[in-house]
Amino acid sequence: MALSAATRSRNSVTKIIPNTPPAYHIAQPSVRLTCMYMVRLYEARTDRDELFEIRRMRKQLFVKKRGRRRTRARIGAGDIASPALAASLFDHMLLITCQEHAGD
């Protein structure tokens, strides 16, 4: 970490003031800016019909397999027929992830 030449003296103790703020204060605004960007990107790339389709697909996130055994598996991007819908679903998942990180 680079140190500035500025010092502060109090009660005969001299402290060197750092040039850079702590990493926590630097990281938090960038997370917020990313979230704002993802919200705008999400709103720009989806229309109402795609939003309904994404909501329907999220309800069917787990599908039944192997008949009586009924094991469950997540739907992957390869299970989605439309490439445009796959891109919208990917943006939607990024937005959810971003919102979860912003809440931390």
Buried (B, 14 or more C-beta within 10 A) or exposed (E): EEEEEEEEEEEEEEEEEEEEEEEEEEEEEEEEEBBEEBEEEBEEEBEEEBBEBBEEBEEEEEEEEEEEEEEEEEBEEEEBEEEEBBBBBEBBEBBEEBEEEBEE
